[in-house]
Amino acid sequence: MSAASTAINSYSKLSAALDEQSKGLRDFAPPLNNALKSPEVLGVYFLGDARERPPSSGEPWTSDEYARLVRLTVRYPITKEHRWKEISYALAINPDPDDLEAREVKRQEQERLVEKNKDKKSPEDVIMEKCYYCHGCGNKNELTSKSCESCATPWVTRSPEECFQQLPILYYNYKDKVLKMDDEVIMKQRIGPLFMPYPLSTGKEVSQKERAERNLYDEEYNYGEFDLQTFNKLIQRCKRIFGHMPEGQNGVFWDLGCGTGKLVITAATLHPFTQCWGLDFLRNLTLLGDQMIKTFESSESYNNEREYYRDITCRIVCSDLRESDAWVDNTTAIICHATCFDDEMMDKICEKARGMNVGTLFITVTKPLPDDKLWFKIGEDTAEMAWGKAKVYFFEKIAIA
């Protein structure tokens, strides 16, 4: 096999592995170290680039390089072709002339180092210790320069192929942040401008009108919406930290008090559930939600990803959660925004939930489930809501009633 073929195969395999990891389909084992010592690895050129490979600096990867990987995953999102190749080339330039944030972080870091060592060494010595070598000529450069003062090449601390081969190591150190951003990119891509015609004000207006017509003035009927990025964070925490909702077991999702059903649709974009259901007592809100689901299922994004959405059903039910049994059977994950629910309502929910399967995940906002015999609290978090910060509780069903 030629060097070029070897390089392309190596790129394809590692790129595919990184893509799979970014979608949560696999994990890399923790790296033993961050040094490239394997002759096989050192002999592979990046995408068939047969030029003479520049020497490695041999220096350990620094925290600002790890942080730069996170920023680069934003600049080159998961949807970009040859994403990891672009990230590798950007990592090889240190600091990237276009990455002003990285340069500022490095400048502040050096200022702190100078201040810390001002009684031990001259500032010039400290600054020179922190500068990187140029691969072209081996000389050091000041931080303020964008290219080597001696040979006019950009600051290159490592070759692109070395950066590419070490991406799993960088990824492993910051994978939670990277995966979170990837999830947000995918969510926004799938939802697109879907919710723009249905702002928070529309839901409030529809809700208040129906409540006035039906004399529903209790706080439990107040309308509010969940921040979608916060919801994404909660779902990914359940999947990657608590181990719920594995990819091979799609399951059923419910949103109690779903309003216009935005979380129902969003849940379908974040995980391939078999069914995503919403339940709300106000009929006009559920009708608005039905309209939104129809718009979603006729959208370009939905039709472009038919393979993903093939087995997903999104529906909204108009009913009283205290009387309906629909949300109890065969549910995998359920969320309840309980901020305006009183103790009696929470007791009713727990009474109904006694019939749910062992292993069911129940997420509540503001108020926890008042049952510690059948439900075990596996975690809690603080989430940023439209009206301020709120407690979020995660429960798992551990026993049969």
N, C-alpha and C positions, 0 to 999 in steps of 0.2 A: 504493500500500500504506500502511495506517495505521501510526502510530508503534507501536501495540501489536503489530500483526502483525509489523512489522520486528523488534521486541524479542524476540518469541517465537521467530521464525525464527533470529535471532542466537543466542539461548540454546540452541535445539535443536541447531544446527550445532556450536557450540563445546562443548556438553556431550557430544555424541556423539563429537567428536574427542578430548576428554579421556578418555572412557570407553575408546575404542579404544586410546589410548596406554597407559592403565593396564593393559590386557590384553595389551600388547606387540604390537598389530596395526599400529601406526604410530608415527612419531616426529615431534615438532615440530622445525622448523628452529631453530637458535639465534637468539634475538631480537637485533635490531640494537641496541636500547636498552630502557630500562624506562620510557619516557615515553609518554603518550598524546597524540599530536599530530594524529591523523587526525580531521578534522571528522566523517567518517562514523561513526567509533567513538564520538566524544564525543556524537553526536546520538542514539545508541541507548540507550533506557532499559531497565532491567533487568526482564525479564518483564512488560513493559507498564506499569511503574510510571511514571505520567505526572507525578508531582510535580516541582516545580522541582529540578533537579539541583544539589546543593550543590557549592561550589567544591572543586577538588582541592588538597591541600596542596602538591603540586609537589615534595615531598621524595622522594629515592630510597628504595627499599625497603631496610629494614635487615635484618641477619642474624637478629634475633630474630623478625621477621615471616616470613622464610623458614622458620625452625625451627617457628613456629606452624603453618604450612601442613602440615608433617609430622605434628604432633600432631593437627591437625584431621582428617587422613585416617584416624586411628584412631578419633576420636570419631564421625565420619561415614564409615563404611566403604563399600566399593564396592557393597555390597548395598543401601544406603539410597537410597530414591527422592529425586530432586532433590538429590543429594549436593553438587554443585558450587554450587548456589544457597545451601544451608545454610552451606557453607564460606565463600562470599563474604560473607555477612552477618556471620559470626563474625570474619572478617578485618577487616571495616570497623570493628569496635569495638576500640579499642586503649587499654589492654589489656582483653581480654575479662574481665568480672568473675568468670566461672566458671573462667577459665584461671589458676589460682593459680601454676602453674609458670612461665607467661609473666611474671607480675607479679614473681615472685621473681628470675627471670633479669634482668629490667630493673632491679630494685633493686640487684642485685649489680654490674651493669654501671655504674650510676651511682656506686656507692661506689668502684669502681676508678677511674673518671674523676675523681672528687673528689680521691682520693689522689694521682693522677698530676699534677693541676693545682693542688695545694694551695698551691704557692709562686708561682703565676702569677695566680690569680684567687681570689675568695672562693668558698666552696662553693655559696652561693646562686646565683651567676652560672652556675656549671657545671651545676648541676641544672636551672636554667631553660632552658639551651641544649638539654638533652636531652628536655624535655617536648614533647608534641605540642599543636598548636593545636586548639581546638574548632571544628568547622565551623559550629555554630549561632551563636556570637558572636565567634569569633576570638581569645578569651582563652586564656592558658596555664593549666595546672593542675599541681598537685603530683602526684607519682606515686601517693601513698597514696589519693587521691580516686578513687571509682568513677564519678563523673559530674562534669560541669562545675560549678564552684563558682558561676559567674555565671548560667548559664541552665538548670542542672540536667539537661542532656542528657548521655548517655554520651559518652565520648571517641571521636570519630569522626575518623580521619585521612583516610579516603577514603570515597567512597560505595560501596554494595554493587555497583552496576553497574560502577564502575571496577575494583574488586577482581576481579570476574568476568572482565572483559575482560583483566586482567593475569594471570589464573591460568596461562596457558601459560608466561609468563615465570617465575613462581614455580615452576611444575611443572618447567620445564627445569632450574632450578638444583638442585632436590632430587629429581629424578625417580627416581634409583636407590633412595633410601630409601623413597619413596612406593610405588614398584612392588613392592619387597620386602614391605612391609606388606600391600599389596593381595593379593599372592600368598598370604601366610599366611592372610588372611581367607578367600580362596576355598578354599584347601586344607582349613581347619578346617570350613568350611561343607559341603564335599563329603564329608569323612570323618566329621564329627560325632562321636558317641560310639562309633563302630564298634570302636575298639581297647580300649575300657574293660574288656570282659570278658576281654581277652587281655593282661594286664600282663607285664612283663619276667619276673617270678617264674614265671609259667606256662610260658613258653618254656624257661627254665632247668630247671625241674622235669622237663618232658617230655624235654629233651635229656639230662640226667644219667641218667634212668631207662633210656633206650635205649642210651646209651653203656655203662652198666654191664652190660646184658644182652648186648651184642655185644663187650664187652672193647675198646672204642675209647677209649684213654686218651691218645692223641697230642693235643698242644695245638691242632692244626688243627681239631679238632671242638668246641672251646670255643664256648659260646653267648654272643652279645652282640647288642645292638640299636643301630641308628643313630638318633640324635636327628632327628626329622622336620623341625624347623625348620632344622637344619644341612643336611639333605638338600635342602630347598627352596632354601636359599642356594646350594648347589653347582649345582643344576640351572639356576637363574636366571642364575648366572654363566656357565655354558656357553652359554646361549641369548643373553644380552644382551652379554656381553663377548667370548666366543670365537666367537660366530656360528654355533654348532651348533644343530641341531633347529629350523629355521625352521618357522613355522606351516603353510606349504603342503606340507611334506614330513614326514609323520607318523612313519614309521620304526618300528623295533623296539628295545625296551629289555630288558636282561637284568640280573639281580642274582645274582652267583655267591656261593653260601653264604647263601641268602636267609632261612634260618630259617623263621619263620612267614609270611613274605611281606609284611610291612608296607610295605616299600619298593616292592614290585611294585604294590600298590594305590595308594600315595601318588604314584608316578610317573604313573599314569593320571590322577590329579587335577591334576597340575602341567603336563602336556603331552598333547595328544591323539595319543599313539602309536597305531599300528595294533594293535600287540601289546605286552604287558608280560609278561615271563616271569621266573620265579625257578627256581633250581636249588639243591638241597641233598641231602646224602648221607643224612641221617637221615629215615627214612620217617615217623615219628610227627610230626615237625615239618611235613613237607609235607602230611600229612593235616589237621593243624590249620590250615595255610594255605589248603587247599582249602575248609575249613569257613568261614574268614573271608571268602574271595572270594564264596562263595554268599551269606553275610550281606550283604556289600557290594552285590551285584547285585540283592538284593531290598529294599534300603534305600529309604527315601522320597527321600533326596537323589539317589540313582542314577536312580530312576524319574522324578523331576521334571526331570532333565537328560538325558533320553533322546537328545536331539539331539546333545549333546556326546559321550556315551558310545556312540553308535550303532555306530561302527566299531572300538571298542576291545575287545580280547580279553585277559583276564588269566588266566594259567595258571601252575602250579608243577610242576616235574619233579623226581622223586626219582632222582638219578644221581650218579656220581662225575665231577666236572668234568674229571678227567684222562683219562677214557674217552669222555665224551660229546662229540659234534660239533654238537649242537643249537644251542649258544650261539655258534658260529663263523659260521654262514651268515646273510647279510643283516642283521646287527646294526647299528643306528645308534648306540646308546649303551649302555655296559656299566659296571657298578660292581662292585668286588671289595674287600671288607673283609679286607685281607691281614695284619692285625696278628699273627695266630698262625701264619701260613704260614712255613715255612722256605725256604731258598734253592732247594732241590730242587723244591718246589712252585711257586715263582715261575718257575723255568726251564721246568717242564711247561706252565704257563699260557702263557708266551711261545711255546713250541713249537706249541701248539694255535692260538694267536692269529695265527700266520703266515698262516693261510688267510683272515683277515678282510679285508673290503673296504677299499680306500684311502678315507680320510676318516672311518673309524670312530672314535668318541670312547671312550676307555678311562679310567675313574677308579679309582684305587687308593688305599687308606687305609693309612698307615704305611710301606708298602714300595713303591718304584717298580718299573716294569717293567724288567728287566735287558736291554733291547734298544734300542740307540740308532740302529740302522740302519734298521729298519722302522717304528719309533715315534719321534715327536718330542714332547718335553715342551713343551706350550704354556703351562703355568703350574703353580703350586702354591699351596697355601693352608694355613692352620692352622684346624682345626675342633674345636669343643668336643664331646667325646664323653661318654658316661655315666661312663667311668672316667678321664677327663682330656682333655688336649689331644693332638691327633694331626695329623700331616702328611697332606695330601691332594694327590695328584699327578694332573694332567690330561695325557693323551697322545692324539695323533692319528696314525692310520696313514698313512704317507706313501709307502710303496713296497710292491710286490708281492714276495712271497718267491721 
